[in-house]
């Protein structure tokens, strides 16, 4: 009876070790992929924070831009130098 208990404990430890090895190295959702995805999330969060700070520095509020599409278009044209596909934009730079 005692040997059966040891056998099942050893078998379960080996099974858990093999599963951990599979998940760690060979699976599509391995640890390296999760680490890369977490780094990408952190980069995007940094970009979002920078964009919010840029919006705050420009004098607009984020809630105003979310609610008013015309104000959002004005902000995009003035601050981000965006334009529509069918128009040409000329910038005059004074030196």
C-alpha positions in Angstrom: 0.0 0.0 0.0 2.8 2.3 0.9 4.5 1.8 -2.5 1.3 2.6 -4.4 1.1 6.0 -2.6 4.8 6.7 -3.4 4.1 5.7 -7.0 1.2 8.1 -7.4 3.1 11.0 -5.8 6.0 10.5 -8.1 3.7 10.1 -11.1 1.9 13.3 -10.2 5.1 15.3 -9.7 6.4 14.1 -13.1 3.1 15.0 -14.7 3.1 18.5 -13.2 6.8 18.9 -14.3 6.0 17.9 -17.9 3.0 20.2 -18.0 5.1 23.1 -16.7 7.8 22.4 -19.3 5.2 22.2 -22.1 3.5 25.5 -21.0 6.9 27.2 -20.5 8.6 26.3 -23.7 6.5 24.6 -26.3 3.0 26.1 -26.1 1.7 29.0 -28.1 1.1 30.8 -24.8 4.5 30.3 -23.4 6.2 32.6 -20.9 8.3 34.5 -23.5 5.1 35.4 -25.4 3.5 36.7 -22.3 6.5 38.7 -21.4 6.5 40.3 -24.9 2.8 41.1 -24.7 3.2 42.7 -21.3 6.0 44.9 -22.7 3.8 45.9 -25.6 1.0 46.8 -23.1 3.4 48.9 -21.1 4.6 50.7 -24.3 1.0 51.4 -25.3 0.2 52.7 -21.8 3.2 55.0 -22.1 2.0 56.3 -25.4 -1.5 56.9 -24.0 -0.1 58.8 -21.1 2.0 61.0 -23.5 -1.0 61.6 -25.7 -3.2 62.6 -22.7 -0.4 65.0 -21.5 -0.1 66.4 -25.0 -3.9 67.1 -25.0 -3.8 68.7 -21.6 -0.9 70.9 -22.7 -2.7 72.1 -25.8 -5.6 73.6 -23.8 -8.3 71.1 -24.6 -9.9 68.6 -22.3 -10.2 64.9 -23.1 -13.9 64.8 -22.3 -14.5 67.8 -24.7 -12.7 66.0 -27.5 -14.7 62.8 -26.9 -18.1 64.6 -27.0 -17.5 67.1 -29.8 -16.5 65.6 -33.2 -15.9 69.1 -34.7 -13.5 70.0 -31.8 -11.7 66.7 -32.3 -11.2 67.4 -36.0 -10.0 70.9 -35.1 -7.5 69.5 -32.6 -6.3 66.9 -35.1 -5.7 69.5 -37.7 -4.0 72.1 -35.5 -1.9 69.9 -33.2 -1.3 66.8 -35.1 -1.2 68.3 -38.6 -3.7 65.8 -40.0 -5.8 66.3 -43.1 -8.5 64.6 -45.1 -7.5 62.3 -48.0 -8.9 64.6 -50.7 -7.3 67.9 -49.6 -3.9 69.5 -49.8 -2.5 71.3 -46.8 0.2 74.1 -47.1 2.0 75.1 -44.0 3.6 78.5 -43.8 6.6 78.6 -41.6 7.9 82.0 -40.5 11.6 82.2 -39.8 
